[in-house]
Structure formats: structure tokens, C-alpha cells
Amino acid sequence: MESRSKKSVVIVGAGIIGLCTAHYALKKGHTVTIVERGNPEHDMASLGNAGMVVPSHFVPLAAPGMVSYGLRTMWNPESPFYVRPRLDRDLIAWGLKFMRSATAEHVARSAPILRDLNMLSRACYVELARDFGNSFGLVQRGLLMLTRTSHAFEDEKRAALQAHALGIPADIVTPDEAARIDPGLAMNINGAVFFPNDCHLSPADLVHKLTREVQAQGATIQWNTEVTSWEANKAGAMDRVKTTSGFIEADEFVVAGGVWTPQIARQLSARLPMQAGKGYSLTVPNLPKQPRVCSILVEDRVAVTPMGNTVRFGGTMEITGLDEQINHRRVLGITKSVTRYFPEYTPNIFDGISPWCGLRPCTPDGLPYIGRLIGHKNVSVAAGHAMMGLSLAPVTGLLMSQVLSDEVPAVDLTLVAPDRFNNRTITHH
């Protein structure tokens, strides 16, 4: 076993997953170079997200009802979930795989690993908060799933029972009990489920702190640099990667490129099905009344997170390709939702607030890609976390550091193997 041998590692992508992989690889004693297509102020997918750490989210995006829900809401420009119809081979292939994955069996198989990943990631966050003087504002007060209709409340009650069966604490609460959990803001709700283990934090503060920390620990970050090709040695392992800034040699390579991961993987003749799921958020400062606990407005699929003296409202899943344009009708869907659940908030709280958008990397089965690529003994992938990129970033970094160190990972990675859609063969298209 060479688990403690020191290696040189190149990580493609300086988003939250790449930074966490760098952090834990450096802790193992490896040397790290990060290659990032953006500049040091790059607006990655994690910066404007809801900042939630969610052991409660054990149901993958590909779940029963999601296909019919998507078809029902496709024609509503303000709906939480939208797929722009287009003749695109990758989108069609992804959609067919998504439909095949959206089964109760898939959810039952996926729930334990999502639970384990999220619980371990939460423990990592508590440790990072201790090590970094909690400079990223980790708040451990739980999450409220707020419902306005009896139908949604019944669904959430069932989810709470599933959570209990998985060993995840969940409390079914009345509107009065919800008000006691979060007395900061009046709620117009039918009932709620409270997940006490969930947390929230400030994503931008975390990203900036991690960027400084990995550089202080010796990592090199090459900004404004893209990967253009790869070179293998006679034994079949990758020797070096060619970038727009020159060649970089390394013992190990990790592709953590978010929604751009499939393009990079294609240079390695690997196909990783993925679609960009655009999300929006609005961050409102200095509201006279502010929640203490993060929440999800269940029917409208909007996340609400207090962050310091601001509140962030985020939502929508818009499958429209690598398109970073803001669709203001979809933003309007978020703002209308907020006033329905929180009567003390009026539409004018959003006046003058610029919406942010980011592209989430969505796999067809709602599980991330974590682990080595079959056929490339020293190339790994860490991407495809959809809405859980921030929640699962530390555990992904920890697991990747174990893979890079030839250790047995703390979580079985079989279900999240990057090549799971390839039938173990690598094809050229």
C-alpha cells in the first residue's frame, strides 16, 4: 500500500468542489495545482446559492413524479422547474436516462448514500468552522420545510417518516410550533417539517476563505487557464495536461469543472451525461424582520436563507443549456412565492435587487460523479452535484483525497462512479 506516498495533483476547476479537493489533498501531503478557466473573481455556481448543508435532502432529483411535474410546468414561465425544448442529442439522451432513473427503486437505493455523504459533509463543515474561526458563518439551527396546502403537508409528513427510517431526525410541526422554532418572521403556512441537523452558511465567505487557505498551504492556482488536451505515457496513465498556459505534469488529475466537466471528459474519450440546471437568487439586505432558520417553501421550491444582515431567496431549476442569461419571468416566480409564505414581506422588498444566476451540474440520476474514470488509472472526476454542490463539497474533497492517496474511501463510491452510464465501455462519438 502506498497510501501515504506524496503525489503531485492537478485539479481542473477552482469552484467549491475543486477547492475542497485541494484542501483535503494538501492535508494528505500532496502538492496541488489548480487550473481555472475564470479569473480570481470568477462567479462560480456556488457563490449565489442558498448556502444550505442538507442531511434532509436524501431524495435525488431523479425521483417519481419529477417527469410528470416537469411536463405539467413546462408551459408556465414562472414555474420552479423548466426544460426548454430543443433538438439537442445530449439533452434527449440525458432526458431518457432521467426518466429511467425516476423510480421508487432508484430513490430507495440512493437515499442511504446521500444521507451518508451529507452527514459526513456536515461533520466536515463543523470541523472547518472550528479550524477557520467560523469565518464563513456556519449556523446550526436546522431547516424548516414550509407548506401552505394540506396535500404538500401530507407529502412532507411521509418524507419525515422516510427520514426517521434512515436515522435522520425530523419533526412534524404545526404552524404555532414552527413560529416557536423561528419567531423572527410571521409565516402563512398549513404545517411544516423541521430537520434539526441541517445548517446554513455564507457561500461567498467560504469560497474566499478556502481560496486563501489552499494557497497559504502551498497550492498554485492558474487563473484564466483552460485545458485543451491530455498526453498519456506508454503505460496508459496520463502524464501531463496541455492548457492555454502551457503543459503541467502530475501524478494524478481531478476534473472538477462543474457544468463544463463533460467537455473536459470528452478530451479523454469519456462521456459523462450532464445538463446545466440554472438557478436564480436574490439577496436582500437590512430587512426589518428576518428569519433565524433557513427554510424551503415546499410548493414553490424556493430556498430562504438568512446570511448575516441579508436574506437570500433562491430557486428554479431551468434546463436551458450553457446559457447564463437571466429570465426575469422566472425571477418573478421566486418573488411572488416569498410574499405568499411570508405576509410581512411585500413585493417592493425586491426593488433594486439584481438577480444572480448560476449553472448547476445535473446528472441524469441525481447522484454526483465521484471517483476514478475507468480506463484512466490516474484521472478522477468530482462533479455533477446539482443543488447539493455546496452541501457535499467537503465530503467530496475528503473522499477524493482518499482516492488520490490509494486509501479505501470512507463511503462506498459504487453508486457515484463516473462511468456508471457507460456500461463500463468508453466510446468515441
GUVEXTI-934995 format. One record per residue: x, y, z of N, C-alpha, C in turn. Coordinates in steps of 0.02 Angstrom, whole numbers, padded with zeros to 5 digits, always signed. Each point is the difference from the previous one (the first is absolute). Layout:
N
XYZXYZXYZ...
//
This chain:
429
+00043-00060+00000-00043+00060+00000+00044+00062+00000-00013+00046-00046+00038+00062-00001-00043+00059+00020-00046-00015+00049-00050+00050+00017+00030+00065+00025+00061-00003+00028+00029+00062+00027+00050+00030-00048+00007-00027-00061+00048+00029-00046-00026+00067-00024+00046+00048-00006-00019+00067-00021-00002+00005-00076-00051+00031-00026-00008+00005-00072-00010+00073-00020+00012+00012-00064-00018+00065-00028-00069-00008-00032-00044+00048+00015-00070-00005-00021-00020+00064-00038-00030-00009-00059-00030+00056-00036-00076-00005+00007-00031+00054+00023-00073+00003+00006-00026+00050-00051-00045-00023-00043-00029+00044-00051-00065+00029+00028+00002+00065+00018-00059+00033+00027+00012+00025+00070-00009+00066+00010+00009+00031+00066-00067+00020+00030-00052-00039-00015-00064+00010+00033+00003-00032+00070-00057-00004+00033-00001-00025+00069+00024-00073+00004-00015-00041-00050+00021-00070+00001+00076-00004-00010+00026+00037-00049+00073+00000-00012+00038+00026+00059-00025+00053+00032+00035+00029+00058+00000-00049+00059-00056-00034+00012-00002-00049+00055+00045-00060-00014+00002-00021-00064+00046-00055-00018+00072+00022+00012+00016+00061-00018+00068+00026+00011+00015+00002+00075-00047+00023+00040+00011+00007+00072+00017-00067+00032-00040-00051-00016+00011-00066+00031+00060-00036-00031+00015+00012-00063+00060-00030-00031+00063+00029+00031-00001+00066+00013+00057+00032+00033+00010-00027+00071-00056-00014+00035+00005-00028+00067+00033-00069+00000-00008-00036-00057+00032-00066-00008+00073+00007-00019+00023+00060-00013+00071+00010-00017+00015+00003-00074-00053-00001-00042+00012+00004-00073+00013+00072-00020+00033+00009-00057+00008+00067-00028-00056+00011-00051-00026+00061-00002-00062+00013-00038+00008+00060-00046-00020-00010-00062-00008+00055-00048-00073+00000-00022-00032+00059+00004-00069+00007-00023-00001+00040-00064-00036-00024-00050-00007+00034-00064-00072+00025-00004-00009+00065-00010-00067+00030+00000-00010+00044-00061-00054-00013-00036-00014+00038-00061-00018+00073+00014-00026+00014+00060-00020+00068+00018+00056+00039+00032-00016+00062+00018+00050+00042+00034-00009-00005+00075+00043+00032+00040-00005-00008+00073-00067+00022+00029-00037+00042-00036-00066+00022+00024-00056-00040-00034+00018-00058-00030-00049-00035-00042-00063-00017+00040-00056+00007-00036-00066-00008+00032-00022-00072-00008+00025-00043+00043-00015-00072-00005-00071-00015+00024-00021-00061-00014-00070-00019+00014-00016+00003+00075+00050-00005+00044-00015-00002+00071-00009+00068+00032+00025+00053-00031+00002+00064+00035-00069+00026+00019-00048-00007-00045-00066+00028+00013-00051-00051+00022+00023-00060+00020-00050-00051+00016-00027+00009+00071-00045-00046+00020-00036+00010+00063+00042-00015+00062+00060-00027-00009+00045-00008+00057-00023-00050+00052-00038-00050-00021-00027-00049+00048+00041-00064+00001+00007-00028+00060+00031-00066+00010-00058-00045+00021-00016-00050-00043-00066-00030+00004-00002-00077+00007+00013-00026+00061-00012-00071+00011-00072-00020-00015-00046+00049+00000-00071-00014-00015-00011-00020-00072+00048+00018-00045-00010-00012-00072+00027-00068-00020-00038-00052+00016+00022-00067-00017-00036-00028-00062-00044+00041-00030-00035-00021-00061+00035+00033-00060+00025-00039-00048+00034+00030-00057-00049+00038-00045+00027+00043-00043-00041+00038-00047-00042-00048-00043+00029-00055-00021-00037-00050-00039-00041-00042+00048-00064+00018+00007-00045-00034+00047-00069-00006-00032-00041-00047+00024-00067-00008-00028-00038+00066+00002-00035+00015-00053-00039+00062-00002+00036+00058-00032+00067-00002-00003+00036+00057-00028-00012+00009-00074-00006-00056-00037-00010+00005-00073-00068+00032-00014-00053-00026+00034-00067+00027-00012-00003+00072+00025+00034+00015+00056+00002+00069+00025+00032+00047-00051+00056-00023-00029+00034+00040-00051-00043+00012-00061-00037-00052-00021-00044+00008-00059-00058+00047+00016-00026-00004+00062-00056+00043+00019+00020+00073+00003+00061+00013+00023+00021+00070+00012+00038+00030-00059+00012-00039-00053+00041+00024-00055-00027+00063-00032-00066+00008+00002-00032+00056-00036-00009+00061+00044+00020-00006+00063-00007+00056+00046+00067+00035+00008+00007+00062-00026+00065+00032+00001+00025+00018+00071-00044-00005+00050+00020+00016+00069+00007-00063+00043-00004-00060-00031+00001-00062+00040+00069-00015+00026+00004-00040+00055+00065-00015+00029+00045-00045-00042-00030-00039-00045+00039-00049-00039-00018+00009-00074+00050+00007-00042-00014+00015-00070+00054-00031-00044-00021-00034-00052+00047-00027-00050-00017+00035-00066+00048+00037-00027-00012+00033-00064+00004-00053-00055-00055-00012-00036+00002-00051-00053+00049+00022-00055+00044-00045-00017+00047+00015-00055+00025-00066-00029+00015+00001-00064+00026-00060-00033+00074-00005+00014+00017-00034+00054+00069-00005+00021+00011-00073+00022+00047-00034-00033+00008-00072+00013+00018-00014+00073+00044+00042+00028+00020-00011+00070-00059+00009+00047-00041+00051-00013-00058+00012+00043-00050-00058-00004-00012-00024-00061-00047-00056-00009+00025-00063+00035+00065-00014-00009+00029-00059+00033-00003+00007+00076+00014+00061+00024-00003+00013+00073-00072-00009+00025-00048+00026-00038-00070-00005+00020-00024-00072+00004+00021-00041-00047-00020-00071+00001+00030-00035+00061+00063+00015+00015+00032-00030+00059-00034+00025+00064-00018+00064+00002-00035+00028+00058-00066-00037+00011-00038-00010-00055-00065-00035+00006+00009-00071+00027+00053-00034-00024+00013-00069+00023+00020+00000+00074+00031+00054+00023+00024+00003+00069-00054+00021+00050-00053+00033-00025-00049+00030+00045-00049-00052+00026+00026-00047+00040-00040-00055+00027+00007-00005+00076-00048-00032+00031+00004-00010+00073+00060-00043+00018+00017-00048-00043+00058-00044+00013+00064+00041+00001+00005+00047-00047+00060+00042-00004+00006+00044+00063-00056+00028+00022+00000+00042+00060+00021-00042+00061-00028-00061+00005+00017-00043+00057+00074-00019+00001+00028-00010-00060+00071-00018-00006+00045+00061+00015-00023+00059-00020+00042+00060+00005-00003+00032+00069-00056-00007+00035-00009+00036+00063+00055-00013+00051+00020-00064+00012+00052-00011+00050+00067+00034-00016+00020+00000-00064+00065+00031-00016-00006+00077+00005-00057+00028-00022-00009+00072+00008+00000+00020+00074-00033-00041+00041+00002+00012+00073+00072-00002+00026+00036-00053-00018+00068-00008+00026+00046+00057-00023-00006+00018-00064+00042+00055-00026-00016+00065+00035-00065+00015+00008-00019+00063+00032+00018+00003+00074-00008-00056+00036+00017+00000+00071+00075+00008+00010+00039-00034-00041+00073+00006+00005+00022+00070-00020-00034+00028-00051+00017+00068-00022-00016+00051+00055-00056-00011+00034-00018+00045+00055+00054-00002+00054+00024-00060+00016+00053-00007+00051+00063+00037-00024+00015-00005-00065+00058+00036-00028-00009+00075+00008-00061+00025-00012-00013+00072+00007+00011+00024+00071-00023-00040+00048+00010+00019+00071+00075+00005+00015+00039-00047-00027+00073+00000+00008+00031+00060-00035-00022+00015-00062+00027+00057-00037-00016+00065+00036-00061+00005+00028-00019+00060+00037+00045+00010+00060+00017-00055+00034+00046+00004+00057+00070+00021-00023+00024-00031-00055+00068+00014-00024+00006+00071-00028-00054+00025-00031+00003+00065-00033-00032+00056+00042-00011-00013+00064-00030+00052+00043-00070+00017-00023-00035-00047-00029-00067+00009-00028-00006+00065-00040+00050+00012-00043+00000+00061-00040-00052-00002-00056-00033-00058-00010-00051-00004-00052-00070-00006+00028-00008+00015+00065-00067+00008+00029-00042-00063+00003+00029-00057+00021-00040-00061+00007-00049+00008+00058-00065-00009-00015-00053+00005+00050-00035-00067+00004+00000-00031+00060-00029-00067+00009-00067+00005+00036-00051+00023-00037-00066+00010+00031-00054-00042-00034+00018-00041-00049-00050-00041-00033-00032+00034-00060-00048-00037-00030-00035+00022-00061-00074-00014+00007-00041+00048-00020-00073-00010-00001-00023-00011-00071-00037-00054-00012-00034-00011-00064-00071+00027+00009-00015+00058-00029-00063+00034+00011-00051-00017-00054-00060-00020+00020-00052-00017-00049-00062+00045+00011-00034+00016-00055-00060+00041+00003-00063-00041-00012+00007-00060-00029-00058-00042-00016+00002-00065+00039-00058-00028+00012-00002-00064+00037+00032-00056-00040-00006+00003-00067+00030-00051-00043+00076-00001+00008+00031+00059-00003+00073+00004+00008+00021-00019+00070-00041+00018+00050+00016-00018+00069+00000-00076+00009-00048-00033-00031-00003-00073+00004+00063-00031-00032+00020+00028-00058+00061-00025-00033+00061+00009+00046+00004+00058+00032+00058+00013+00044-00002-00045+00062-00059-00015+00025-00006-00047+00056+00028-00068-00020-00017-00022-00061+00026-00065-00024+00076+00004-00005+00026+00056-00024+00073+00008-00006+00032-00003+00070-00034+00028+00050+00026-00001+00068+00005-00072+00026-00050-00042-00017+00002-00070+00020+00057-00037-00035+00010+00016-00064+00058-00029-00036+00065+00021+00033+00004+00063+00019+00060+00026+00033+00014-00039+00064-00053-00010+00041+00008-00038+00062+00026-00070-00014-00026-00032-00052+00022-00068-00018+00074-00001-00018+00025+00056-00025+00072+00005-00019+00042+00025+00058-00032+00014+00057+00038+00025+00058+00012+00075-00002-00039+00037-00040+00006+00072-00005-00055+00032+00043+00017+00038+00051-00052+00031+00041-00044+00047-00041-00066-00003+00011-00048+00043-00035-00062+00006+00044-00022+00062+00012-00058+00012+00042-00057+00030-00041-00059-00031+00003-00059+00028-00033-00029+00053+00048-00008+00062-00024-00019+00055+00045-00060+00038-00027-00039+00027+00047-00057+00042-00017+00025+00071-00016-00043+00043-00028+00021+00069-00012+00023+00035+00065-00033-00013+00056+00021+00031+00063+00069-00024+00021+00012-00065-00008+00066-00028+00018+00054+00027-00047-00017+00008-00064+00049+00029-00047+00017+00072+00021-00050+00037+00023+00011+00069+00022+00045+00002+00062-00004-00052+00042+00045-00002+00058+00071-00016-00021+00007-00044-00051+00068-00017-00025+00032+00061-00032-00040+00038-00038+00025+00061-00031-00048+00058+00012+00011+00036+00056-00046+00055+00017+00015+00065-00037+00051-00002-00045+00022+00062-00032-00048+00028-00051-00046-00042-00027-00039+00020-00057-00066-00037-00001-00056+00035-00011-00065-00033-00004-00004-00043-00063-00032-00058+00006-00004-00047-00056-00073-00017-00015-00018+00001-00063-00066-00021-00022+00004-00072-00024-00006-00048+00047+00012-00071-00017-00055-00044+00029-00003-00060-00027-00046-00052+00022+00033-00046+00051+00066-00006-00007+00039-00044+00044+00071-00003-00026+00044-00034+00037+00071-00002-00021+00032-00063+00027+00058-00016-00028+00044-00051+00028+00066+00033+00016+00025-00013+00060+00062+00030+00023+00056-00052+00001+00055+00015-00035+00058-00044-00001+00055+00033+00042+00009-00021+00063+00046+00035+00045+00074-00005-00019+00018-00050-00041+00072-00008-00016+00023+00044-00058-00046+00030-00037+00021+00041-00057+00032+00065+00025+00041+00030-00042+00036+00061+00018-00001+00048-00059+00025+00061+00011+00011+00045-00056+00062+00042+00012+00025+00030-00054+00063+00038+00003+00001+00050-00057+00052+00041-00002+00008+00049-00054+00047-00029-00053-00025-00019-00059+00042-00033-00050+00059+00043-00023-00012+00065-00011+00054+00043-00025+00057+00003+00051-00018+00007+00064+00052+00002+00052+00039-00065+00002-00035-00056-00008+00033-00066+00000+00049-00006-00059-00024+00018-00060+00042-00006-00060+00062+00044+00007-00009+00062+00023+00058+00045+00006+00049-00025+00053-00026-00026+00056+00043-00027+00052+00039-00061-00025-00034-00046-00033+00033-00060-00026+00053+00018-00052-00015+00048-00043+00049+00021-00050+00064+00026+00033-00009+00041+00052+00059+00025+00036+00036-00056+00036-00038-00045+00031+00030-00054+00040+00041-00048-00042-00027-00022-00058+00038-00049-00040+00064+00032-00028-00004+00064-00016+00061+00034-00023+00051+00007+00057-00025+00014+00060+00045+00005+00058+00032-00068+00015-00036-00054-00015+00026-00068+00011+00046-00023-00056+00009+00042-00051+00048-00017-00053-00028-00016-00068-00066+00002-00007-00029-00014-00066+00013+00058-00048+00009-00017-00063+00005+00051-00053-00066+00001-00038-00026+00060-00012-00061+00007-00041+00018+00037-00064-00011-00032-00056+00011+00032-00065-00068+00025-00026-00012+00065+00008-00063+00030-00022+00000+00011-00075-00059+00011-00028-00008+00014-00072+00035-00053-00043-00005-00062+00021+00035-00055-00033-00048-00057-00015-00002-00022-00062-00044-00055-00019+00040-00060-00023-00027-00060+00012+00031-00062-00023-00017-00009-00073+00050-00017-00041-00012-00009-00072+00011-00072-00022+00045-00037+00033+00010-00071-00019+00040-00035+00055+00005-00066-00008+00033-00042+00050+00052-00043-00035+00054-00019+00036+00050-00044-00028+00013-00058+00047-00002-00061-00028+00010-00060+00041+00070-00028-00012+00024-00039+00049+00064-00034-00009-00012-00069-00029+00054-00038-00009-00007-00066-00032-00041-00048+00041-00002+00011+00066-00038-00045+00043-00074+00017+00001-00019+00054-00035-00071+00018-00004-00023+00051+00051+00045+00019+00046-00019+00051+00049+00012+00069-00030-00039+00049+00022+00011+00068-00023+00064+00028+00030+00040+00028-00044+00064+00030+00020-00006+00074+00015-00036+00033-00045-00004+00073+00007-00062+00025-00037-00020+00059+00020-00057+00032-00031+00023+00063-00035-00026+00011-00060+00017+00061-00036-00054+00052+00014+00022+00060+00019-00047+00054+00014+00018+00060-00042-00043+00050+00002+00014+00062-00036+00059+00037+00029+00025-00022+00059+00060+00031+00030+00061-00046-00005-00006-00057-00036+00056-00046-00006-00016-00069+00028+00051-00043+00002-00009-00068+00025+00009-00002+00076-00037-00046+00032+00010-00013+00071+00004-00076+00009+00056-00023+00028+00008-00071+00016-00025-00014+00070-00027-00060+00011-00024-00019+00066-00007-00075+00005-00005-00024+00063-00013-00071+00012-00075-00016-00004-00041+00049+00020-00072-00011+00003-00036+00062-00027-00058-00012-00031-00040+00055-00028-00072-00008+00025-00031+00055+00020-00070+00000+00021-00038+00051-00041-00053-00022-00033-00043+00046-00039-00058+00020+00045+00001+00064+00020-00053+00028+00043-00026+00064-00032-00022-00006-00062-00015+00058-00041-00073+00020-00001-00040-00024+00048-00071+00018+00001-00034-00018-00066-00040+00047-00027-00038-00016-00061+00044-00010-00061+00064+00022+00005+00045-00009-00057+00038-00066+00003-00014-00041+00051+00034-00065+00008-00008-00046-00061-00060-00007-00029-00007-00046-00058+00045+00018-00058+00010+00065-00013+00043+00022-00055+00073-00021+00013+00021+00007+00063+00068-00020+00018+00007-00076-00005-00051-00036+00024+00003-00073-00001+00002-00027-00072-00033+00036-00046+00000-00023-00070+00070-00001-00029+00044+00044+00025+00070+00000-00022+00034-00066+00020-00030-00034+00049+00025-00065+00024-00041-00058-00028-00042+00014-00050-00046-00050-00029-00047-00029+00051-00017+00040+00051-00049-00022+00050-00063+00042-00008-00057-00033+00004-00064+00036-00005-00034+00002+00069-00010+00060+00024-00032+00009+00065-00065+00039-00011-00057-00034-00004-00063+00035-00013-00013+00053+00054-00014+00061-00022-00011+00055+00046-00037+00056-00036-00044+00033+00036-00032+00061-00026+00008+00055+00052+00004+00061-00025+00004+00057+00045-00070+00018+00024-00008+00004+00066-00064+00020+00029+00007+00069+00030-00027+00050-00035+00010+00069+00022-00043+00015+00062+00031+00031+00049-00037+00022+00059+00010+00075+00009-00048+00032+00032+00003+00072+00011-00002+00015+00075+00029+00056+00020-00010+00022+00069-00001+00076+00003-00033+00024+00053-00002+00072+00015+00020+00007+00073+00047+00044+00014+00025+00010+00068-00020+00070+00023-00043+00003+00051-00029+00063+00022+00030+00020+00068+00031+00059+00003+00031+00022+00063-00050+00037+00046+00016-00001+00064-00031+00044+00050-00076-00002+00001-00028-00060-00002-00072-00006+00007-00020+00012+00073-00055+00035+00013-00018+00014+00070-00015-00064+00039-00026-00050-00035-00012-00065+00033+00037-00053-00039+00033-00045+00037+00044-00048-00033-00007-00068+00033-00004-00054-00041-00003-00067+00031+00065-00017+00035-00004-00045+00049+00059-00024+00035+00023-00067-00029-00048-00035-00032+00011-00068-00024-00008+00000-00076+00039-00040-00035-00011-00006-00073-00062-00042-00013-00031+00011-00057-00062-00036-00015-00006-00013-00074-00044-00047-00016-00018-00012-00070-00076+00007-00006-00021+00041-00047-00071+00010-00014-00020-00057-00047-00031-00051+00028-00003-00065-00033-00036+00002-00067-00061+00027-00002-00038-00002-00062+00036+00038-00056+00035+00053+00018+00031+00043-00051+00075-00014-00008+00026-00045+00041+00071-00021-00005+00047+00060+00002-00011+00042+00049+00043+00058+00011+00036-00009+00067+00065+00014+00000+00041-00004+00061+00008+00070+00029-00003+00004+00067+00006+00065+00035+00054-00008+00053+00052+00041-00004+00057-00007+00046+00021+00067+00028-00002+00007+00067+00030+00060+00030+00076-00004-00005+00032+00054-00022+00074+00002-00004+00023+00067+00027+00021+00000+00063+00021+00063+00030-00059+00048+00002+00010+00060-00028-00055+00049+00000-00040-00002-00065+00006-00055-00038-00038-00008-00062-00043-00064+00004-00048-00003-00046-00038-00063-00009+00005-00017-00074+00018-00063-00014+00005-00022-00070-00061-00044-00017-00030+00015-00056-00057-00038-00026+00022-00031-00066+00000-00066-00003+00025-00034-00061-00049-00053-00024+00003-00012-00066-00044-00052-00025+00006-00010-00075-00044-00041-00026-00008-00022-00069+00054-00049-00022-00021-00044-00043+00046-00047-00034-00019+00005-00073+00044+00034-00038-00016+00016-00069+00052-00035-00045-00022-00051-00036+00046-00038-00044-00001+00033-00069+00048+00045-00011+00000+00038-00062+00069+00001-00033+00042-00048+00017+00068-00002-00029+00046+00048+00037+00059+00011-00029+00050+00043+00032-00017+00073-00014-00056+00021+00029-00028+00066-00014-00005+00037+00066+00038+00055+00006+00001+00037+00064-00040+00064-00004-00047+00004-00047-00044+00058-00002-00054-00005+00053-00020+00056+00027-00051+00001+00052-00069+00008-00031-00044-00047+00017-00069+00002-00023-00042+00031+00056-00021+00062-00009-00031+00037+00055-00068-00027+00019-00034-00037-00045-00063-00032+00019+00012-00053+00054+00057-00034-00005+00015-00053+00049+00018+00032+00067+00035+00057-00002+00016+00035+00062-00065+00024+00033-00048+00022-00041-00064+00022+00027-00036-00057+00036+00009-00062-00025-00028-00058+00034+00025-00006+00071+00065+00014+00011+00029-00003+00067-00029+00055+00045-00002+00061-00025-00023+00056+00042-00074-00007+00019-00041-00026-00047-00071-00011+00017-00007-00053+00055+00042-00052-00003-00003-00054+00050+00013+00028+00070+00050+00042+00005+00022+00025+00065-00058+00037+00035-00036+00041-00037-00054+00039+00031-00060-00044+00018-00007-00056-00033-00055-00047+00018+00013-00033+00068+00062-00018+00013+00015-00036+00062+00015+00048+00058+00026+00058-00015+00020+00048+00052-00039+00065-00010-00059+00006+00032-00043+00059-00013+00032+00066+00020+00051-00001+00044+00032+00063+00019+00048+00026-00054+00014-00042-00050+00042+00022-00056-00046+00022-00058+00012+00058-00027-00038+00026-00056+00044-00002-00062-00030+00002-00061+00041-00005-00061+00054+00054-00004-00011+00057+00032+00050+00054-00008+00066-00012+00037+00003-00054+00041+00066-00014+00031+00052-00019-00053-00025-00021-00059+00047-00021-00053+00017+00057-00048-00028+00059+00012+00015+00057-00044+00075+00015+00001+00029+00005-00059+00070+00018-00005+00049-00057+00015-00026-00060+00013+00043-00058+00014+00016-00036-00065+00064-00006-00016+00019-00034-00063-00001-00076+00011-00034-00036-00044+00001-00073+00006+00067-00029-00022+00020-00055+00032+00061-00037-00017-00023-00066-00030+00040-00028-00045-00016-00068-00024+00064-00041-00004-00007-00065+00009+00056-00046-00005-00023-00065-00031+00047-00037-00029-00016-00062-00035+00021-00060+00043-00050-00040+00020+00014-00059+00040+00012-00060-00046+00051-00040+00014+00013-00059-00042-00045-00058+00021-00048-00019-00044-00051-00050+00018+00012-00065-00039+00009-00054+00036+00006-00066-00031-00071-00029-00011-00007-00051-00043-00068-00026-00013-00032-00036+00059+00041-00024+00047-00030-00037+00057+00002+00039+00065+00024+00063-00002-00001+00041+00059+00055-00016+00050+00048-00043-00019+00057-00016+00043+00063+00030-00031+00047+00023+00041+00060+00029-00029+00047-00052-00031+00049+00025-00036+00055-00042-00025+00059+00010+00048+00020-00053+00035+00058+00004+00045+00040-00064-00008+00063+00007-00020+00044-00058-00005+00041-00002-00063+00036-00054-00008+00045-00007-00059-00040-00016-00063+00026+00022-00057-00028-00018-00064+00026-00068-00021-00045-00045-00018+00022-00065-00027+00041+00013-00063+00056-00035-00006+00042+00008-00060+00053+00054+00008-00003+00037+00056+00051+00051+00014+00020-00007+00073+00055-00035+00012+00015-00020+00069+00016+00059+00045+00018+00059-00028+00017+00056+00042-00041+00063-00015-00061-00010-00028-00045+00056-00011-00066-00013+00037-00021+00048+00041-00062-00005+00038-00047+00056-00018-00063-00008+00019-00051+00051-00011-00034+00016+00066-00012+00063+00013-00037+00023+00058-00047+00056-00024-00060-00018-00020-00046+00049-00031-00070-00029-00001-00048+00041-00021-00068-00025-00011-00043-00001+00062+00011+00047+00046-00036-00002+00064-00067+00036-00001-00019+00028-00057-00065+00036-00007-00008+00052+00055-00057-00004+00038-00012+00051+00052+00041-00012+00063+00037-00055+00003+00035-00017+00062+00075+00010-00003+00024+00040-00048+00071+00012-00007+00031+00028+00063-00032+00052+00028+00028+00029+00060-00007-00048+00059-00058-00032+00006-00012-00046+00056+00051-00057+00000+00016-00026-00060+00043-00060-00005+00073+00016-00016+00018+00064-00004+00069+00016-00021+00053-00028+00047-00005+00010+00067+00053-00026+00043+00007-00076-00003-00056-00036+00001+00006-00073-00001+00028-00023-00067-00017+00035-00055+00028-00018-00065+00075+00010+00001+00022+00057+00028+00072+00013+00005+00036-00052+00043-00032-00019+00055+00029-00050+00045+00006-00068-00036-00054-00021-00033+00001-00064-00035+00051+00000-00057+00003+00056-00036+00049+00005-00055+00071-00005+00027+00013+00031+00058+00068-00004+00029+00017-00072+00019-00051-00039+00020+00012-00071+00016+00013-00040-00063-00038+00014-00054+00012-00033-00064+00070+00015-00026+00019+00064+00003+00066+00021-00024+00056-00032+00040-00014-00015+00063+00050-00030+00044-00002-00076+00000-00040-00029-00046-00008-00073-00005-00025-00031+00064-00043+00036+00035-00032-00025+00061-00070-00024-00018-00029-00040+00045-00070-00020-00010-00044+00060+00020-00042+00025-00045-00041+00058+00017-00047-00013+00059-00015+00052+00038-00043-00006+00059-00071-00019-00019-00021+00013-00062-00066-00018-00025+00010-00041-00064-00039-00054-00007+00004-00041-00061-00022+00043-00060+00044+00006-00050-00013+00045-00056-00032-00035-00061-00022-00062+00009-00027-00037-00058-00057+00037-00034-00048+00025+00039-00059+00032-00030+00015+00068-00032+00058+00029+00018+00018+00066-00029+00058-00005-00048+00015-00062-00023+00056-00009-00047-00011+00041-00064+00050+00037-00023-00009+00043-00058-00021-00037-00064+00019-00063-00006-00014-00037-00061-00065-00041+00003-00043+00014+00048-00058-00044+00010-00049-00001-00059+00000+00051-00042-00045+00000-00058+00032-00029-00063+00064-00019+00006+00036-00022-00060+00003-00074-00009-00036-00037+00042+00004-00074-00003+00072-00024+00000+00041+00038+00038+00071-00019+00008+00039+00001-00065-00026+00032-00053+00038+00007-00061+00007+00074-00015+00055+00016-00031+00013+00069-00019-00005+00005-00075-00045+00042-00023-00012+00003-00073+00015+00069-00027+00017+00002-00063+00010+00063-00034-00063+00017-00039-00018+00063+00000-00058+00022-00040+00022+00058-00043
//
